[in-house]
Amino acid sequence: MFSLADNFQDTWGEVSAGINLFNLGAGASSFGKVDVTFGDDIDGVGGQLGVRYKW
């Protein structure tokens, strides 16, 4: 058996932003997303990009 413990006394946060672009006539779309995590001892950045095409 094991136990997990967290210390929630520190201040931290997470911010996400995204955008979608599409052209219905051409059947194409794209997207982008960025995630930023910050805090006293936490710093992180992640993201996603993608393109979709329907034929």
Backbone bond lengths (Angstrom), bond angles and torsions (degrees), N, CA, C in turn:
res aa  C-N    CA-C-N  psi(-1)  N-CA   C-N-CA  omega(-1)  CA-C   N-CA-C  phi
1 M - - - 1.443 - - 1.526 108.60 -
2 F 1.319 116.62 149.20 1.458 120.88 -179.33 1.525 108.57 -142.08
3 S 1.313 115.55 164.15 1.469 120.33 177.67 1.521 108.91 -133.12
4 L 1.313 115.49 149.27 1.456 122.86 178.08 1.520 108.31 -115.94
5 A 1.322 116.71 139.28 1.462 120.87 -179.99 1.517 109.30 -134.80
6 D 1.321 116.34 141.49 1.458 123.40 176.06 1.517 109.29 -122.61
7 N 1.321 115.13 150.30 1.449 121.51 175.87 1.524 107.41 -109.57
8 F 1.314 117.61 102.78 1.466 122.19 -176.83 1.519 112.96 -92.75
9 Q 1.314 119.00 21.44 1.453 121.67 179.77 1.519 112.01 -79.99
10 D 1.317 118.74 -20.35 1.457 122.31 178.49 1.525 110.27 -80.59
11 T 1.305 115.99 157.95 1.463 122.24 177.24 1.520 108.79 -95.85
12 W 1.336 116.83 133.87 1.452 121.03 178.06 1.524 108.19 -149.15
13 G 1.316 116.25 165.94 1.456 121.07 179.20 1.510 111.40 -158.60
14 E 1.323 114.74 169.08 1.462 121.22 179.13 1.518 108.14 -142.81
15 V 1.326 116.64 134.88 1.460 123.03 179.87 1.524 107.97 -126.82
16 S 1.321 116.70 134.63 1.465 122.40 177.96 1.520 109.63 -128.51
17 A 1.311 115.95 144.39 1.460 121.80 175.70 1.524 108.33 -141.91
18 G 1.320 115.79 144.51 1.456 119.68 179.86 1.510 111.82 -146.29
19 I 1.328 115.22 161.19 1.461 121.64 178.45 1.523 108.57 -144.41
20 N 1.327 115.47 142.13 1.460 122.60 175.75 1.526 108.54 -123.09
21 L 1.309 116.74 132.95 1.466 122.76 175.82 1.520 107.97 -124.66
22 F 1.330 116.44 135.61 1.459 118.28 -179.75 1.514 110.92 -148.93
23 N 1.333 114.44 155.81 1.451 123.69 176.40 1.523 106.11 -131.18
24 L 1.334 116.72 102.86 1.468 120.73 -175.23 1.525 112.67 -63.57
25 G 1.327 117.21 -34.50 1.451 120.45 -179.01 1.522 113.02 -67.71
26 A 1.305 117.42 -35.84 1.466 121.44 -178.50 1.524 112.55 -91.72
27 G 1.326 118.06 -12.57 1.461 121.21 -178.84 1.522 113.67 74.03
28 A 1.319 117.46 22.25 1.463 121.14 -178.44 1.523 110.11 -113.84
29 S 1.322 115.27 146.67 1.460 121.15 174.31 1.519 109.16 -149.69
30 S 1.323 115.83 157.51 1.455 120.98 177.69 1.523 108.65 -143.65
31 F 1.316 115.41 160.68 1.455 119.39 179.74 1.523 109.87 -147.79
32 G 1.313 115.27 157.51 1.453 122.57 174.57 1.521 109.19 -144.95
33 K 1.319 116.92 144.58 1.460 122.09 179.72 1.523 108.71 -144.77
34 V 1.335 116.51 138.68 1.460 122.86 177.81 1.521 108.25 -127.82
35 D 1.333 117.11 133.55 1.454 123.95 176.41 1.527 108.28 -120.22
36 V 1.333 116.78 130.70 1.461 122.34 177.99 1.519 108.03 -125.03
37 T 1.329 117.15 126.96 1.452 123.46 176.77 1.524 107.97 -115.41
38 F 1.335 116.24 134.89 1.458 119.72 -177.37 1.523 110.04 -142.90
39 G 1.314 115.29 156.02 1.453 121.22 178.67 1.510 110.96 176.74
40 D 1.334 116.04 -169.21 1.455 120.87 -178.12 1.527 112.11 -61.97
41 D 1.317 117.94 -46.20 1.462 120.67 179.53 1.527 112.24 -127.21
42 I 1.343 116.35 22.96 1.463 121.67 -179.12 1.526 108.85 -127.77
43 D 1.309 117.38 127.88 1.465 123.39 172.16 1.518 107.19 -141.59
44 G 1.322 116.45 125.48 1.450 118.86 179.45 1.513 112.24 -156.13
45 V 1.314 115.83 146.91 1.465 122.33 177.54 1.526 107.28 -136.12
46 G 1.315 115.94 133.95 1.458 121.29 176.69 1.513 109.67 -141.61
47 G 1.304 116.79 162.79 1.450 119.28 -179.25 1.510 112.88 -163.00
48 Q 1.324 114.12 167.86 1.456 121.96 178.08 1.519 108.74 -141.10
49 L 1.311 116.07 143.57 1.466 123.82 173.30 1.516 107.63 -133.51
50 G 1.323 116.19 145.21 1.446 118.38 178.22 1.512 112.63 -159.54
51 V 1.320 114.85 157.54 1.471 122.78 178.34 1.519 106.99 -133.03
52 R 1.320 115.40 136.14 1.466 121.27 175.08 1.528 108.89 -122.12
53 Y 1.332 115.56 140.78 1.451 120.63 176.86 1.522 108.56 -136.76
54 K 1.308 116.16 127.35 1.458 121.80 179.82 1.525 108.95 -108.75
55 W 1.342 116.44 127.23 1.462 119.67 176.96 1.488 111.35 -125.25
